[in-house]
Amino acid sequence: MSPLVRSFVAHFGEMGSRWGINRTVGQIYALIFVSPQAINADEIAENLEFSRSNVSMGLKELQAWRLVRLRHLPGDRREYFEAPSDAWEIFRTLAEERRRREIEPTLSMLRNALLEAPTCEEDRVAQERMRGMHDLIELMTTWFDDVQKMDSQTLGQLMKMGSKVQKMLELPGRIGRAVSGVAGKPASEV
């Protein structure tokens, strides 16, 4: 591995633990991601100096997250792995998987909790707060569904808009305040 690739792989290993995956899986993914062609498990183990069994377990986890794809090359019985090169595709896949693994079970729990009749004031307050959490998560997942349908270019443009969206959403209120301020003044002052 070149120093550039080695640095990237090491960083992904360190970041992996912060993202909820182990260091080994992070490094395996990073190596596959930057590899110019599909790479097999033996090559991964050799490059990263990992045991073949660690590589195998890491590859299974990456496949479960749908972050790597299995390929077979003509005339070669080994399995090769590749990662999407489009960062937006990776982001979408990660977001979908996190939603499936983390958000959906929480929504399901909240829905069930909100169906129960409160038996005391404490339960009523708890349900009220849970309803707020449920409504926020529902709103976010609806927004996420809309965003998932956007092509990468449109999504990039949306992200670049940043605070401009907020200003645009505040515009009707500012116009309304300005109009009501003008409406209260005599025509000679306008």
Secondary structure, DSSP 8 states (H G I E B T S, - for coil): --HHHHHHHHHHHHHHHHTTS-HHHHHHHHHHHH-SS-EEHHHHHHHHT--HHHHHHHHHHHHHTT-SEEEE-TT--SEEEE--S-HHHHHHHHHHHHIIIIIHHHHHHHHHHHHS---SHHHHHHHHHHHHHHHHHHHHHHHHHHHHTS-HHHHHHHHHHTHHHHHHHHHHHHHHHHHHHHHTS-GGG-
